[in-house]
Amino acid sequence: MAYEYLDHEADVGIRASGATFEEALAEGARAMFGVMTDLNQVGRSEEVVIHCQAGDLAALFVECLNELLFQSDTRHLLFADFQVTRLTHSGAGYKLEGVARGEPLDAARHDLWTEVKAATYAGLKYEVGDGRHVLQCVLDV
Amino acid sequence: MGKTIQVSDQLRVVQTEPYIWEIPPHGEMRVPGRIYGDQTTVDHLVEDVQAGKSWNALVQIVNVACLPGIQRASLAMADIHPGYGFPIGGVGAFDFDEGVISMAGIGYDINCGVRTMRTNLSRAEIEPKKEDLANALYRTVPAGLGSTGDIKLSLKEVDKVLEKGAEFAVERGYGFAEDLEYVEERGRIAGADPDTVSKKAKEREFNQVGTLGSGNHYLEVQWVEEVYAPDVADAYGLFPNQILISIHCGSRGLGHQIGTDYLKVLEAASRKYNIPIRERELVCAPITSPEGRRYLAAVNCGINCAFANRQAIAHLARRAFQDALGVRPQEIATLYEIGHNTAKVEEHDVDGHIKKLVVHRKGATRAFGPGRKELPTAYRDVGQPVLVGGTMGTCSFILHGTELAMRETFGSALHGAGRTLSRQQAKKRFWGGDVITELAGQGIVVRAHSKAGVAEEAPGAYKDVEEVVDIMHNAGIIRKVARLRPLICVKG
C-alpha cells in the first residue's frame, strides 16, 4: 500500500507515492476510496473510462480524483483501483485517460464509511525525489 | 489587556478585549485579523504554527486578510480550526465593486446549515417512545454514503430546485408555506441562475434531494434543558422540556460539484486578473467580473438546493413523528433555518457608510440583530435565532443575534463546536460501538449508518461547545436563549 492518511482536523489528507506520476496517482485514487469503504470488499466487475485535463500535474491529480468522485456518485459505484492509460502534454497543459474498476455500491456487502465531498487544492503537492513520485492533497469529507 | 504573543518574526497576536485578539497587519495584509477567543483558543492556534503544521488556522486568517477589497478585518469565530484557504469559523466581507469572491470562503458543501423545528411535545411524553421514534426516523430519512432520496427529479426539475429552493419542495407537497417564513432568504435566494451550473452537478443531484449525507451531518431530536432569556424564548415559541428537531446537512453532490467545477474557473481568473493569492485554495475572481458573477449565481443555486433538501427532510421527519407517535405534521413548526457555508450580498455600515458587500461565512453563521428587514416579523424585535450544534451526545444552543454583532462581525457568529482531533486520531482513540453504548447510558439513542463515522464524530474529538458559545456570548456578539440536550441522533 503506497498511500497514507495525514492528520487534518476537519478533513482527511492523503499522501500517495509510486515509481511514476501515474502510479502515485493510482495510489491516490485508492487512498480516496479507502476513506469511503474497505477496498478489500470491493470487486472489479465494472470498468469506467475517464478523461480529465489540467494546466499542471498537481492540478491534474485533483481533477482526476474529482472526476472519479463524479463517476462514483452518479453511477453508484465504488472503485477498487484506477490505472492511467494515457497521459499527454501539450502547450495548454496535460490530458489524461484512465480506467477505474469497481462494482455497484451494496450496503449489505460493503462497509460504508465516510462520503468524500471533493478533492481540494489544500495542501496540494507533487514532489519527485529519490526515484519516488509523491502526490498529496486534502479531501473534504 | 494588551497581552502580546510573538508567534514569529512578523506575526504577533495582541489581546485587545477580554475575548478579542488581533493580528496587526503586516506584509501583504490589508486589514487586521480578529479572533474571538480566550487564552486556550489562541494558545491552540499558536501551537499549530510553532509545530510547523502544514495547515494552520492562524496563517489562514492572515492569508484571507491579504485578499483585495476585504473590509474591516479577517474574522475568526470562537470555534476556529484549520480549513482550506479560509479557516473554519472564518468570516470575510468584501466590497462588492472592488472585492473578490473566493471559493474557500464558501466551500464544497454550499449552504450546509441547520433547521430546527419545534413541537408541542414535552420530554416526558417522548421518553417512553424514543426507541420507536428513532427507528421511524432512521427508516424514513435516507442517510449515509450511497443513499438516495424519495424525490426523483428530471434535469428540468433540478433547474426548478436551483431557482426556487425550498419553495419547490413545498410545491411538491413537502411541508408548508409557513415554513418558508422562518428560513433564511425565505428558502429561496435571488440571483440563482441554473445555466451557471454544469450538467454534471445537476446529475449528481437527481437522486439526492432529501438525503442527509454523512460525516458531521445529523438529525437530532432534542429537549430544552434550560432557558436563559425568557422573553426571547417566548418570541421563538420555546418552553422548558420542549421537544425540538434539528436537521444538519447541505447541498449534497450538487454543492460539491459546483465547487469542483469552479475551482478551475477561479484559478484561471486569479491569474487573468492578477490577484495575488497566498495559497492555491484561495482562488477567486473579482465579484463584478464575468467569472465572479457566474460563480455567485452558481453558489446561489447551491444555496437553494440545500434549502430544498432540508425542507424535504423536515417533511420526512414530520412523517416519522406521525408514524411513531401520531403527531400531525401541522403540530410541528419551523423555528428557524440557518446556513453556515455561504457568500451573501448584504448591506452593512462600514465606518459610517452603508456599503454593499459580499460576506463569506465559512463554518460561520449569520447572526443578524434586532431591526433587520431580512428577519421574520415575529423575530424582528429580538434578533434572529442562531442555531449552534455540538457534536452528537453533547448539547446544542439557541442564541440570538445582536446589534453588536452587526457592528463588529457583519452580523456573524460561530456555527458549532469545532474539532480538536483529526478524523484519523478520533478513529484511533474512539470505537464507534463504545461511543454508542456510552451515549445510550446517558439516555441518548443513536442510529448510525456507519460506526466509523460515529467514532469520527465522538464528543471527545470536538472542543467543548459550551466553552465556545460562552466566548461569543460574553463578547456580546450573540446571547444565549436556550440549551438543548439530545434524545435521539440519526447519523449517516
Interface residues (C-beta under 8 A of the other chain):
Chain A: Y5 L6 D7 H8 E9 A10 D11 V12 M36 T37 A54 G55 A59 V62 E63 N66 L69 F70 D73 T74 H76 L105 A107 D111 L112 W113 T114 E115 K117 A118 A119 T120 Y121 A122 G123 L124 V138 D140 V141
Chain B: S54 W55 H81 P82 G83 Y84 G85 I88 G107 Y108 D109 G144 L145 G146 T148 K200 E203 R204 F206 G213 S214 G215 G253 G255 H256 Q257 G259 T260 L263 K264 E267 E279 R280 E281 V283 R419 T420 L421 S422 R423 Q424 Q425 H449 S450 A452 G453 E456 G492
